[in-house]
Amino acid sequence: MLEVTDLWKSYQIGDSRIEVLTGLDLLVPHGEFASVVGASGTGKSTLLHLLGGLDAPDKGRIILNAEPILNGDERRTAARRNRQIGFVFQFHYLLPEFTALENAAMPQRIAGAGESQAQEAARARLAEVGLAGRLQHLPSQLSGGERQRVAFARAMVNDPDLLLMDEPTGNLDPKSAGALFDVVKGLQKRKGLTIVMATHNMDLAAQTDRCLLLREGRLAD
């Protein structure tokens, strides 16, 4: 379960202080697929960065499975993030010189797994997203939709407790976006994944378990 209580975040820009999140609360039960929508600049990406421990709030608590996201030094936080949280961004951020299999295996290698174990896990995740026949292809040899599937497989390779997706279909055509979302939704149901997705795509948001509107620094159903 993901629990967020009284979350505040602001940024200093020149002489002005911009309040982005202002006492935001959020509760995402285990196995729920929640989407966050809102106008550009309202703080959707900021929220996901905070939920994933990539940034620290000014104030508030973020608890995942009864333990604070930020708990201890940066090394401990990074290790927990690697084990328990998966990220999918608008851009795939695949390493161009590595194959789909090597890219998907990267979080396992970072966690200390041997090459054989890491590639076995990556091979299973890539098969789940329909890329069993593309393991040795470089990112340049894959379509945009396929690259995002590799990014999704990479996010899932450590079997995270929480998956965060920031505009995961933002760079895809409608057909590729729909196909990717069908894969994500199917795996979410089968595995009982807990997902928070920020998106501008209202058609996709409407297909999640719950759609939340981020406005004036807070969330509303």
Summary of the structure (lengths in Angstrom):
residues: 221
radius of gyration: 17.2
end to end distance: 18.3
largest distance: 54.1
contacts: 709
relative contact order: 0.20
helix: 37%
strand: 27%
